[in-house]
Amino acid sequence: MAAPTMDRRVAVKTLLDARDGALVVTGLGSPSYDVHAAGDRDDNYYLWGAMGGAALVGLGIAQAQPEKRVMVITGDGEQLMAFGALATIAVAKPKNLDVIVLDNQHFGETGMQASHTGRGIAFDQIAVACGFTETAELRTLAQVDRLCDSLRQPSAGPRLFVLKVAAENLPRSLPPRDAVHVKNRFRRHLGFEPC
């Protein structure tokens, strides 16, 4: 019998409803659709063509905005493209960065081929080996509720959480695709002039 998995949209909305001022960076594809479906906001930074870049963009924002919490919401396929990002984040030791990997064990954007996580690769264990402060694999919405409480607490370093979500292609909720617009509204939210 397969272990329980959760509805990705409900899990993401739960996280975002409890974001408590956190800046959000999304991996391309389904994580962007999930975050947008929960409500488009100026403090959401959607990535469209940066496969593997979400965690490192999150690191850069966390370093530039040390007083703000940064939450990266990405997928297993996208994070697989950026294995080295986890080592870089662990070495940088940001205390304000949380990486959330929505793991459906498939490459959802290219035809639902099985991903490496369906064959034993465990991002939470990789993050432990790299030196992340806190990691876990979550399979139920009750665990996500408890995670929301935990994310409000200060951290001594980066944290990574894997949410095992159902493998399904949900209707797309498309955020703005104009990268300059997304960047400029994010900058304005932070109090900077557009550039």
Secondary structure, 3 states (H helix, E strand, C coil): CCCCCECHHHHHHHHHHCCCCCEEEECCCHHHHHHHHHCCCCCEEECCCCCCCHHHHHHHHHHHCCCCCEEEEEEHHHHHCCHHHHHHHHHHCCCCEEEEEEECCEEHHHCCEECHHHHCCCHHHHHHHHCCCEEEEECCHHHHHHHHHHHCCCCCCCEEEEEEECCCCCCCCCCCCCHHHHHHHHHHHCCCCCC
